[in-house]
Structures are given as structure tokens and as C-alpha cells.
Amino acid sequence: MTWMFTRFLPEFVNVRVTLLEEVSWFVPFVETWTKTRLPWATTPAVHSYSEFPPLEEYAKLTAEFSRALSTPPANAG
């Protein structure tokens, strides 16, 4: 058994990207619980937290993620 998703807040759902068939488009935005990661396990996540982000940061993170999704990549033609 594995978790398919986690619901932190009513408006915040974390879907496990490992469940997707095609993941080449995926770039981590936030990584959590880095204090327990293995030294060689790294990601290119934009934000990194030793545990979970403080609740007061979720609105800022959500807005930033939304802006990133609506901005086309620099090489999009």
C-alpha cells in the first residue's frame, strides 16, 4: 500500500508524482521533511523545508506556484 495523495488544507492537495505514467514534465516546487532525507537524495525544488512549511507561508507558496504554472517556459514558441 502507498499513499496516493495527502490533503493538508481544503485547498492544498499533494499528489504523489510517482503515480503518474509520464513525469518528464515534472519539476518539484516544494520539498518537505529534508531533515530526515538521505545525504545523496536531492531535488531541484524551488523551496525546501526541514519539516512542513509554517501555515502562514501556504498562501504565499500557493500563489507563487499558481503564477509559475501560468507562465509559459522561456523556450516555448
N, C-alpha and C positions, 0 to 999 in steps of 0.2 A: 504494500500500500504506500501511496505517496500523496502529498498534498497537491491539489490541482491549482488552488488559489488561496489567498488569505485576504480577509476583509478587515482592514484596520479601522476605518471610519466608514460611515454610509457612502461617502463619495470617493473612497480610496480602496481599490481592489488590486492586489498584486497577483498577477497570473504568472505561473511558472513557465518560462520560455522554453524549458526543456520538453514541454508537451507539444510544441509546435513542430511540424514537419520541416518547414523551411525557416531557418534562423539567420541566414546570411545578412539580412537587413537590420538585425537587432544589435543595438549598442546599449549597454547598461547606463542608466541615468543615475540611479541611487544604489549604493551597496550598504548593507547593514550588518551589524554584528562582526565587524572586522577584527575586533579584539580576540576572537576565537578562530580566525582563519589560519590556515597553514601558511608559513612564510612564503612559499612559492605560488600561492593562489592569488593572482592579481587580476583586476579588471580595468578597463578604461572608463569606469563610471565617472560621471561629472561630479557627483557628491559622494562622500564616504563618511560613515558614522561608526564609531566603535560599538554602539548598540543601535537603538532606533533614534531617528531624529526627534528632537523635542516637539511636542504637539504644536507649539506656536510657530514652527517652521513649515508645517504641512501646507498651509495656504500659499506660501512663497514657492515651495517646491512644485506644487501642482500648477501654479501659474507659469512658472518657468518651463516646465515640461510641456504644457499646452502650447506655449509660444514656439518651442523647439519643434513640435510636431507640425505646426502651421507654416514653418519657414522651409522652403524648398532647399535641398542641398546645393552647395555652390556650383557643382558640376552638372546640375540639371539643365537641360537645354530646352 
